[in-house]
Amino acid sequence: MSPTSIYLHIPFCKHRCAYCDFNTYAGQESLIPEYVNALIREIEQVSESANQRVDVHTIFFGGGTPSLLTAPQFDSILRALRHAFALTADAEISIEANPGTLNLQKLEDLRKTGINRISLGVQSANTEELRMLERIHDFFTVIQSVSDARKAGFDNLNLDLIYGLPEQTLESWKTTLARVIDLHPEHISAYALTLEHGTPFGKWSSKGLLPIPDSDLAAEMYEHTEEFLDANGYVHYEISNWAKDVESQKSKVEEQTFDLRLSTPSFACKHNLQYWRSLPYLAFGAGAHGYANGYRYSNMLRIKTYIDRLTNSQSTNLPFPLTPAAVNHHKQTQQDDISDYMINNLRLTQVGVAESDFRERFGVGLLDVFGKEVEELIRLGLLEKQTSEVSETSEVYRLTKRGRLLGNQVFVKFV
Ligand code: SF4
């Protein structure tokens, strides 16, 4: 059985940003100690329901703002995870952090717990843009946080960016990218701003009060990102993600006979690759979503009800990996799994969908299921077919440059 991944949701923020629709709450930090206990309880319940020891190779603390937890709180959660599951020796353990919530001492303490990757929510290098996003940091804080993280021994940093911001120009986006690569992160994520229903940004936009860049300008920003990061040594391995590669690891990959799943850059986020490859992950915390043992499931959203549910429940007879905190769950059908597989794997711009992998996983040919759709997408110039250099009998389907811009038009074909 391939190892699983673990996602833990930390739904606390100092301030609720106007564009954010994540399950996160400001002003409830007093609940953090109880929440940590509830997470540990959930971890214990899930491991008790497993009928064999579960191997885990990535852990990701996402939010919200995980860096609001103290190092001892992370330590107690990680101890519970190590006790409950079989953590691989080289497990990737990431936390999301906001630049204004870190200092050198805290970073050193976090590193000692075993956390080895930090994803910093930078978003922009432009002060006005950060203010408009209602972020609590400026770019000087980012520079300080990166420098402190390096001193504390972190050699795997992601910087998260957003483009297509209100009143953002191409020049301003270019400046953000240039300033960001000066910090030499191993990994960069760049997502287009989405205006989510129910957020202040969504409301202002529907009233015409938010001058966001049109789709042509957003596309120009994306294309510049691809060219600029490529020219600076970052491999574009997922629609919105770029990573550095290490030459020695590259040659190791080339020695493999035929495992396309390995042909991602060495600093690719292993945890997110688990999602994009449609492989299992356990989820803990309020509003967390998981996929394991054939179930897709999600936990209750509110912090207090999540805590109450786990604090008051005794051991249950629920099947692995469900706990009393799970409010939604369903068993995936093969058709669900096939659709999810296509949508997730096509996001991998280098790897794409390999016919051989599809057949091995589902016992049926890709073209037998989606022959018409694949043919149409190739004709529209959104998908391309490549024959593997290693095995001429295996074909790989990937998004074209245009397909990466119009990903949603591609994915809808496989639903
Ligand atoms: S810090 Fe991040 S998670 Fe928290 S409200 Fe802002 S965008 Fe959302």
Residues whose N, C-alpha, C, O or C-beta is under 5 A from the ligand:
A	BS01	SF4	C13 H15 R16 C17 C20 F22 T24 G63 G64
